[in-house]
Amino acid sequence: MVAMSRRLLPLLLVALLGAPAAVLPQDQPTQSPAFEVASVKESESLELDGVFRSTPGRFTVTNLSVRWILRYAFRLRDYQVIGAPGWTETRYQIDARFADTSASDEQVRRMVQRLLADRFALRARREQRTIPVYELKKVRGDGTLGPKLTQSRNDCQNRYCMFQTDGSIKGFGRTMAQLTPLLDAVIKGPVVDRTGLTGTFDFDLAWGDAGDPTKDPSDQTPEGRAALLTALREQLGLTLEATRAPYDVLVVESISRPTPN
């Protein structure tokens, strides 16, 4: 079973979505497998929390936005969704059933794609657009790293090898390629490893109001971004350099409020 609070979405999105998709699914949603039955209705909850669950034979969404469902279905970051209207921030309840209890996570996502096409009249296309991209690089020309980035002697194989809390990222025995998706989630843009560092590392990065539950770790105020960049430089000896590059996006051509159950 997979379940999560909407408040924790910025922190756990990497685990659910994986790295940003280099290539979006080739099949059109209308060619994807479909749920046998699905109830879709607008949420009446005033709570800020939302949950989704995927269990054998059943997929449910409680109080999550259509935009979030779209991102889940196509395994996208928010910056990869172009043209979704404002109403897609409206939260919905979905209760869908399917007979194949051995269906993989990817098959369930394709069923959600089909539901979006059938019930929300989603029409979308894939294309590449030039967008801001951030390159993770070493600060010092001599290759010296920061005090909180060290070559690892750990061979971490459990779920606690890397985690993110409000304003902090910690990892044990992780590669730079595994760090970049977490920075991606904070900076709200693609982060590409250009450090040239190989092997695994232990790192402990903290910035801003780490540990303050009233602060959003994905806050993109100039102050918040500056705090992250300063922490990267001083603690890890790394920096993020902004550039622009072609990137895969999903362009929403049209989407409508769902048909009645």
Secondary structure, DSSP 8 states (H G I E B T S, - for coil): -----GGGHHHHHHHHH-S--SS--SS-GGGS---SEEEEEE-----S--EEEEETTEEEEEEEEHHHHHHHHHT--GGGEES--GGGGSEEEEEEE-S-TT--HHHHHHHHHHHHHHHS--EEEEEEEEEEEEEEEESSTT----TTEEE------STTSEEEETTEEEEEEE-HHHHHHHHHHHHTS-EEE-S---S-EEEEEE-SSTT-TTS-TT---HHHHHHHHHHIIIIISEEEEEEEEEEEEEEEEE-------
